[in-house]
Amino acid sequence: MTEPINFTVLAGHSAPTTANDTPVKSNAVSFTVLGLPIPQGSMRAYQNRLISNNDKALKSWRHDVATAALQHRPSNWNIKDPVELHCEFVFPRPLGHFGTGKNSDKLKASAPTHHTKTPDADKLTRGIGDAISVTKVLLHDDSQIVHINTHKRYADLNEPTHAQITVIPLAA
């Protein structure tokens, strides 16, 4: 699991910056949403209507994300600031990645390190951006996201599926 971003500024040191050296405001929002991450669905035309293929699951997931964001939002949060978005999506490992019998709790040497299966990282991140902007919880519009860092991986043994989300307001 990636370490949380630490914004402590020590005496005599400069203010923290993002990956591209943009100054960071100290009131970043970081929260975890438990459950299987759901991607933003693709829209399809069906009998002159636009439909989403995962609408029910996506609505529930976006509600969970917005609720967690609201619970962790600082009182001085400005929904008009440009932001940097960091997302880590954690998925369950298939049983085939583990041994059998007495080795059922041990990862096979052939088990992949990276989660390269669907859903796509960009669709997962789009779902987060929409959840925090459509509801106006953290953003007025998702176009305010100027930098994205997304990672998806398999859960460690006994780790629940979840998304770890950090939204960092940038100095305007």
HUGI-V36705 format. One record per pair of residues at least 24 apart in sequence whose C-alpha atoms are under 10 Angstrom apart, sorted by the first residue. I is the first residue (numbers start at 1). J is the second residue. D is the distance in Angstrom with one decimal. If there is no record, write none. Layout:
i->{I | I}
j->{J | J}
d->{D | D}
This chain:
i->{1 | 1 | 1 | 1 | 1 | 1 | 1 | 1 | 2 | 2 | 2 | 4 | 4 | 4 | 4 | 4 | 5 | 5 | 5 | 5 | 17 | 17 | 18 | 18 | 18 | 18 | 19 | 19 | 19 | 20 | 22 | 22 | 22 | 22 | 23 | 23 | 23 | 23 | 24 | 24 | 24 | 24 | 24 | 24 | 24 | 25 | 25 | 25 | 25 | 25 | 25 | 26 | 26 | 26 | 27 | 27 | 27 | 27 | 27 | 27 | 27 | 27 | 27 | 27 | 28 | 28 | 28 | 28 | 28 | 28 | 28 | 28 | 28 | 28 | 28 | 29 | 29 | 29 | 29 | 29 | 29 | 29 | 29 | 29 | 29 | 29 | 29 | 29 | 29 | 30 | 30 | 30 | 30 | 30 | 30 | 30 | 30 | 30 | 30 | 30 | 30 | 31 | 31 | 31 | 31 | 31 | 31 | 31 | 31 | 31 | 31 | 31 | 31 | 32 | 32 | 32 | 32 | 32 | 32 | 32 | 32 | 32 | 32 | 32 | 32 | 32 | 33 | 33 | 33 | 33 | 33 | 33 | 33 | 33 | 33 | 33 | 33 | 33 | 33 | 33 | 34 | 34 | 34 | 34 | 34 | 34 | 34 | 34 | 34 | 34 | 35 | 35 | 35 | 35 | 35 | 35 | 35 | 35 | 35 | 36 | 36 | 36 | 36 | 36 | 36 | 36 | 36 | 36 | 37 | 37 | 37 | 37 | 37 | 37 | 37 | 37 | 37 | 37 | 37 | 37 | 37 | 37 | 37 | 37 | 38 | 38 | 38 | 38 | 38 | 38 | 38 | 38 | 38 | 39 | 39 | 39 | 39 | 39 | 39 | 39 | 39 | 39 | 39 | 39 | 40 | 40 | 40 | 40 | 40 | 40 | 40 | 40 | 40 | 40 | 40 | 40 | 41 | 41 | 41 | 41 | 41 | 42 | 58 | 58 | 59 | 59 | 61 | 61 | 61 | 62 | 62 | 62 | 62 | 62 | 62 | 62 | 62 | 63 | 63 | 63 | 64 | 65 | 65 | 65 | 65 | 65 | 65 | 65 | 65 | 65 | 66 | 66 | 66 | 66 | 66 | 66 | 66 | 66 | 66 | 66 | 66 | 67 | 67 | 67 | 67 | 68 | 68 | 68 | 69 | 69 | 69 | 69 | 69 | 69 | 69 | 70 | 70 | 70 | 70 | 70 | 71 | 73 | 73 | 73 | 74 | 77 | 77 | 77 | 77 | 78 | 78 | 78 | 78 | 78 | 79 | 79 | 79 | 79 | 79 | 79 | 79 | 79 | 79 | 79 | 80 | 80 | 80 | 80 | 80 | 80 | 80 | 80 | 81 | 81 | 81 | 81 | 81 | 81 | 81 | 81 | 81 | 81 | 82 | 82 | 82 | 82 | 82 | 82 | 82 | 82 | 82 | 82 | 82 | 82 | 82 | 82 | 82 | 83 | 83 | 83 | 83 | 83 | 83 | 83 | 83 | 83 | 83 | 83 | 83 | 83 | 83 | 83 | 83 | 84 | 84 | 84 | 84 | 84 | 84 | 84 | 84 | 84 | 84 | 84 | 85 | 85 | 85 | 85 | 85 | 85 | 85 | 85 | 85 | 85 | 85 | 85 | 85 | 85 | 85 | 86 | 86 | 86 | 86 | 86 | 86 | 86 | 86 | 86 | 86 | 86 | 87 | 87 | 87 | 87 | 87 | 87 | 87 | 87 | 87 | 87 | 87 | 87 | 87 | 87 | 88 | 88 | 88 | 88 | 88 | 88 | 88 | 88 | 88 | 88 | 88 | 88 | 88 | 89 | 89 | 89 | 89 | 89 | 89 | 89 | 89 | 89 | 89 | 89 | 89 | 89 | 89 | 89 | 90 | 90 | 90 | 90 | 90 | 90 | 90 | 90 | 90 | 90 | 90 | 90 | 90 | 91 | 91 | 91 | 91 | 91 | 91 | 91 | 91 | 91 | 91 | 91 | 92 | 92 | 92 | 92 | 92 | 92 | 92 | 92 | 92 | 92 | 93 | 93 | 93 | 93 | 93 | 93 | 94 | 98 | 105 | 105 | 106 | 107 | 107 | 112 | 112 | 113 | 113 | 114 | 114 | 114 | 114 | 115 | 115 | 115 | 115 | 115 | 116 | 116 | 116 | 117 | 117 | 119 | 120 | 121 | 121 | 121 | 122 | 122 | 122 | 124 | 124 | 124 | 124 | 125 | 125 | 125 | 125 | 128 | 128 | 129 | 132 | 138 | 138 | 139 | 139 | 144 | 145 | 145 | 146}
j->{88 | 90 | 153 | 154 | 155 | 156 | 159 | 164 | 88 | 151 | 164 | 30 | 31 | 164 | 165 | 166 | 30 | 86 | 166 | 168 | 170 | 171 | 84 | 147 | 168 | 170 | 84 | 147 | 149 | 147 | 84 | 170 | 171 | 172 | 169 | 170 | 171 | 172 | 83 | 84 | 168 | 169 | 170 | 171 | 172 | 83 | 168 | 169 | 170 | 171 | 172 | 168 | 169 | 170 | 73 | 74 | 75 | 76 | 77 | 78 | 167 | 168 | 169 | 170 | 72 | 73 | 74 | 77 | 83 | 84 | 166 | 167 | 168 | 169 | 170 | 69 | 70 | 71 | 72 | 73 | 74 | 77 | 85 | 138 | 165 | 166 | 167 | 168 | 169 | 68 | 69 | 72 | 73 | 85 | 86 | 87 | 164 | 165 | 166 | 167 | 168 | 65 | 68 | 69 | 70 | 71 | 72 | 73 | 163 | 164 | 165 | 166 | 167 | 64 | 65 | 68 | 69 | 72 | 87 | 88 | 89 | 162 | 163 | 164 | 165 | 166 | 61 | 62 | 64 | 65 | 66 | 67 | 68 | 69 | 89 | 161 | 162 | 163 | 164 | 165 | 61 | 64 | 65 | 68 | 90 | 160 | 161 | 162 | 163 | 164 | 61 | 64 | 89 | 90 | 91 | 160 | 161 | 162 | 163 | 61 | 89 | 90 | 91 | 92 | 160 | 161 | 162 | 163 | 61 | 62 | 65 | 88 | 89 | 90 | 91 | 119 | 124 | 125 | 127 | 128 | 152 | 161 | 162 | 163 | 62 | 89 | 119 | 123 | 124 | 125 | 127 | 128 | 163 | 118 | 119 | 120 | 121 | 122 | 123 | 124 | 125 | 126 | 127 | 128 | 119 | 120 | 122 | 123 | 124 | 125 | 126 | 127 | 128 | 129 | 130 | 131 | 119 | 123 | 124 | 126 | 127 | 123 | 127 | 131 | 127 | 131 | 127 | 128 | 131 | 127 | 128 | 129 | 130 | 131 | 132 | 134 | 135 | 131 | 132 | 135 | 131 | 127 | 128 | 129 | 130 | 131 | 132 | 137 | 163 | 165 | 128 | 129 | 130 | 131 | 132 | 133 | 134 | 135 | 136 | 137 | 138 | 131 | 132 | 135 | 137 | 132 | 137 | 165 | 131 | 132 | 137 | 138 | 165 | 166 | 167 | 132 | 135 | 136 | 137 | 138 | 137 | 137 | 138 | 167 | 138 | 137 | 138 | 139 | 169 | 137 | 138 | 139 | 140 | 169 | 132 | 133 | 136 | 137 | 138 | 139 | 140 | 141 | 144 | 169 | 136 | 138 | 139 | 140 | 141 | 144 | 169 | 172 | 138 | 139 | 140 | 144 | 145 | 168 | 169 | 170 | 171 | 172 | 139 | 140 | 141 | 142 | 143 | 144 | 145 | 146 | 147 | 167 | 168 | 169 | 170 | 171 | 172 | 138 | 139 | 142 | 143 | 144 | 145 | 146 | 147 | 148 | 166 | 167 | 168 | 169 | 170 | 171 | 172 | 144 | 145 | 146 | 147 | 148 | 149 | 166 | 167 | 168 | 169 | 170 | 125 | 128 | 129 | 144 | 145 | 146 | 147 | 148 | 149 | 150 | 165 | 166 | 167 | 168 | 169 | 125 | 147 | 148 | 149 | 150 | 151 | 164 | 165 | 166 | 167 | 168 | 121 | 124 | 125 | 128 | 148 | 149 | 150 | 151 | 152 | 163 | 164 | 165 | 166 | 167 | 121 | 124 | 125 | 149 | 150 | 151 | 152 | 153 | 162 | 163 | 164 | 165 | 166 | 115 | 121 | 124 | 125 | 150 | 151 | 152 | 153 | 154 | 155 | 161 | 162 | 163 | 164 | 165 | 115 | 151 | 152 | 153 | 154 | 155 | 156 | 159 | 160 | 161 | 162 | 163 | 164 | 115 | 152 | 153 | 154 | 155 | 156 | 159 | 160 | 161 | 162 | 163 | 153 | 154 | 155 | 156 | 157 | 158 | 159 | 160 | 161 | 162 | 153 | 154 | 155 | 156 | 157 | 161 | 154 | 157 | 157 | 158 | 157 | 156 | 157 | 153 | 154 | 153 | 154 | 151 | 152 | 153 | 154 | 151 | 152 | 153 | 154 | 155 | 152 | 153 | 154 | 152 | 153 | 152 | 152 | 150 | 151 | 152 | 148 | 150 | 151 | 150 | 151 | 152 | 163 | 149 | 150 | 151 | 165 | 163 | 165 | 167 | 167 | 167 | 169 | 167 | 169 | 169 | 169 | 170 | 170}
d->{8.6 | 9.0 | 8.8 | 9.7 | 8.5 | 8.3 | 9.9 | 9.6 | 8.1 | 9.4 | 9.3 | 8.2 | 10.0 | 9.1 | 9.8 | 8.6 | 8.6 | 9.6 | 8.2 | 9.7 | 8.9 | 9.9 | 8.0 | 9.2 | 8.6 | 8.5 | 9.4 | 9.0 | 9.4 | 9.0 | 9.8 | 6.8 | 7.3 | 9.7 | 9.1 | 6.2 | 5.8 | 9.1 | 9.2 | 9.3 | 6.9 | 6.4 | 5.1 | 6.2 | 9.9 | 9.9 | 7.3 | 5.8 | 6.0 | 6.3 | 9.7 | 8.4 | 8.2 | 9.4 | 8.6 | 6.7 | 9.5 | 8.2 | 7.4 | 10.0 | 9.2 | 7.4 | 7.3 | 9.9 | 9.5 | 8.4 | 8.2 | 8.9 | 9.3 | 9.5 | 7.0 | 5.8 | 4.5 | 6.2 | 9.2 | 7.5 | 9.6 | 9.8 | 6.3 | 6.0 | 7.4 | 9.1 | 9.8 | 8.9 | 8.0 | 5.5 | 5.2 | 6.5 | 8.6 | 9.3 | 8.0 | 7.1 | 8.6 | 9.9 | 9.0 | 9.8 | 7.4 | 5.6 | 4.1 | 6.4 | 8.5 | 8.8 | 6.6 | 6.8 | 9.8 | 8.9 | 6.8 | 9.4 | 8.4 | 5.9 | 5.4 | 6.5 | 9.0 | 9.9 | 8.4 | 7.4 | 8.9 | 9.9 | 9.8 | 9.4 | 9.9 | 6.8 | 5.7 | 4.5 | 6.2 | 8.8 | 8.7 | 10.0 | 6.8 | 6.2 | 9.5 | 9.2 | 6.7 | 9.1 | 9.6 | 8.8 | 5.5 | 5.2 | 6.5 | 7.9 | 9.5 | 8.5 | 9.2 | 9.8 | 9.5 | 7.1 | 6.2 | 4.3 | 6.6 | 8.7 | 8.2 | 9.2 | 10.0 | 9.0 | 9.0 | 7.3 | 5.2 | 4.9 | 7.7 | 8.4 | 8.6 | 7.8 | 6.7 | 8.3 | 8.7 | 5.4 | 5.9 | 8.0 | 7.2 | 9.6 | 9.8 | 9.8 | 6.6 | 7.6 | 7.6 | 8.9 | 7.1 | 9.8 | 9.1 | 9.5 | 9.9 | 7.5 | 6.3 | 6.4 | 8.4 | 9.6 | 7.9 | 8.5 | 6.3 | 9.5 | 7.4 | 9.2 | 9.7 | 9.2 | 6.3 | 7.5 | 8.1 | 8.3 | 4.9 | 4.0 | 7.4 | 7.3 | 5.7 | 8.5 | 9.3 | 9.5 | 8.7 | 5.0 | 6.0 | 7.9 | 5.9 | 4.5 | 8.2 | 9.5 | 8.4 | 9.8 | 9.8 | 7.2 | 9.0 | 9.3 | 8.2 | 8.7 | 7.8 | 9.6 | 9.6 | 8.9 | 8.5 | 9.0 | 8.5 | 6.9 | 7.0 | 9.4 | 7.7 | 4.9 | 8.1 | 9.6 | 9.3 | 7.0 | 9.4 | 8.9 | 8.7 | 9.2 | 7.1 | 9.8 | 9.8 | 6.3 | 7.3 | 9.8 | 8.9 | 8.9 | 8.6 | 10.0 | 9.3 | 5.6 | 5.6 | 8.8 | 9.2 | 7.0 | 8.8 | 6.5 | 8.5 | 9.3 | 9.2 | 9.7 | 8.5 | 9.8 | 9.7 | 9.7 | 9.1 | 7.2 | 6.8 | 7.1 | 8.8 | 9.4 | 9.3 | 8.9 | 9.8 | 9.6 | 5.9 | 7.6 | 9.7 | 8.0 | 7.3 | 9.7 | 9.8 | 9.5 | 7.5 | 9.5 | 8.6 | 10.0 | 7.7 | 8.0 | 9.1 | 8.3 | 9.8 | 8.7 | 7.3 | 7.5 | 5.3 | 4.4 | 5.4 | 8.5 | 9.1 | 9.1 | 9.9 | 8.6 | 6.3 | 5.8 | 8.1 | 7.5 | 9.4 | 9.5 | 9.3 | 7.7 | 8.7 | 7.0 | 9.1 | 9.4 | 6.0 | 6.7 | 7.6 | 6.6 | 8.5 | 9.9 | 9.7 | 9.4 | 8.4 | 4.6 | 6.0 | 6.5 | 9.1 | 9.9 | 8.5 | 6.0 | 5.6 | 7.6 | 6.9 | 9.5 | 8.5 | 9.3 | 9.4 | 6.0 | 5.0 | 6.0 | 7.1 | 8.9 | 9.9 | 6.4 | 5.3 | 4.4 | 5.3 | 8.8 | 9.5 | 8.6 | 5.8 | 5.9 | 4.7 | 5.9 | 8.0 | 8.2 | 5.8 | 5.0 | 6.5 | 7.0 | 8.8 | 9.2 | 8.3 | 9.9 | 6.6 | 8.1 | 6.3 | 4.9 | 6.3 | 8.1 | 7.4 | 6.0 | 4.8 | 6.5 | 8.9 | 8.9 | 8.5 | 5.9 | 4.7 | 5.8 | 8.3 | 8.0 | 5.7 | 5.0 | 6.4 | 8.2 | 9.3 | 8.9 | 7.0 | 8.3 | 8.0 | 6.3 | 4.8 | 6.3 | 8.2 | 6.8 | 5.7 | 4.7 | 6.6 | 8.8 | 9.4 | 9.7 | 9.2 | 8.4 | 5.9 | 4.8 | 5.6 | 7.7 | 8.3 | 5.5 | 5.1 | 6.6 | 9.0 | 9.6 | 8.4 | 8.0 | 9.1 | 7.9 | 6.3 | 4.5 | 6.3 | 8.4 | 9.1 | 7.9 | 6.1 | 4.5 | 6.6 | 8.7 | 8.8 | 8.6 | 5.9 | 5.2 | 5.5 | 5.4 | 8.9 | 8.8 | 7.9 | 5.1 | 5.3 | 6.1 | 8.3 | 7.7 | 7.6 | 6.2 | 4.8 | 5.5 | 9.3 | 9.4 | 8.1 | 5.2 | 7.2 | 9.0 | 8.7 | 5.7 | 5.4 | 8.3 | 9.1 | 9.5 | 8.4 | 7.6 | 6.1 | 9.4 | 9.2 | 5.6 | 6.4 | 8.2 | 8.6 | 9.6 | 9.2 | 10.0 | 7.5 | 9.5 | 8.6 | 9.7 | 8.7 | 10.0 | 9.0 | 7.8 | 7.6 | 9.6 | 7.6 | 5.7 | 6.9 | 9.2 | 6.2 | 4.8 | 5.8 | 9.6 | 8.3 | 8.3 | 9.6 | 9.8 | 9.9 | 9.5 | 9.0 | 6.8 | 7.2 | 6.8 | 9.7 | 8.0 | 9.9 | 8.9 | 10.0 | 9.2 | 9.7 | 9.1 | 7.1 | 9.5 | 9.8 | 9.4 | 8.4 | 10.0 | 9.6 | 8.3 | 9.7 | 9.8 | 10.0 | 9.7 | 9.3 | 9.8 | 9.2}
